[in-house]
Amino acid sequence: MALHSMRKACVFRSFIRALHKGREPAPASQVPEHTQLSWILTCMVRLPRLQHLHQWKAKNTNQKHDGTMGLLTYPVLQAADILLYKSTHVPVGEDQVQHMELVQDLAQGFNKKYGEFFPVPESILTSMKKVKSLRDPSAKMSKSDPDKLATVRITDSPEEIVQKFRKAVTDFTSEVTYDPASRGGVSNMVAIHAAVTGLPVEEVVQRSAGLDTARYKLVVADAVIEKFAPIKSEIEKLKLDKDHLEKVLQAGSAKAKELAYPVCQEVKKLVGFL
């Protein structure tokens, strides 16, 4: 899982650059301090702590209890990604709150054992806490979902996006309302619509009065397509200039290394490696 994540960072560097113009992404594979700190932190966490994480339980079940150590310890690598840069605030979705609690526990545990060193980062919940699957509103939308209709990707064509929303699971009531407890599918449509337009949920529902859910799903699809269009355009433009992407990647790696190296060295001194 960790190695897969590093490979994805390289594959999608143009995507990251398009989303964050001006930033310089640095894959963890090019900054070995990430995995070095991850190993040190792994030595500080108990096995049951990781086994009780919701995402491990869900993914391990989906893999018929054949989950790997890479998958199990991936949240520790996430913690290293955060603590290595002494981050103080981290924007996360609702599904990552439990992992952030692990980050906080690891920071506090390290500080208690070796003296105050890591800030204990705080979670900043994004306005849309969790995007639900288009095919199963009880589950979160996941890029690893085997059902290709369940997940919308920024790189999807407009036709693919329309098809996915047209096939999205709702219910037999035609009115558009927001009631996650009893109308998960329609409420997911409303939440996505609100997220991509920046409008409050109440206003989205108000503007959708008179639409049945079949027509409303196409309205949401159009809003998503419009939101993704400039990002997709930037991705395609950047993909044509691979030399520029390589320079951005190298500059980002060098900057990350500059920040990460002294922190990791200090950690090694504190734990007795140096």
QUIKA-V272341 format. One line per field, one symbol per residue. psi: psi as a letter, one per 40 degrees, with the letter a starting at -180 (. if undefined). A space follows every 10 residues. Layout:
psi = ???
This chain:
psi = dddddddddd dfdddddddg hdigihidde gedddddddd ddeeiidddd eehddddddd ddefffiidd ddeddddddd ddddefidhh hiideedddd dddddddddd dddeihdhih iihhhidhdh hiidegeeii hheehdheed hhideiiddd ddddddeihb aehdihihgd degddddddd ddddddeeii ddddddeehe hidddddddd dddddddddd ddddddddde gddddddddd dddddddddd dddddddddd eed.
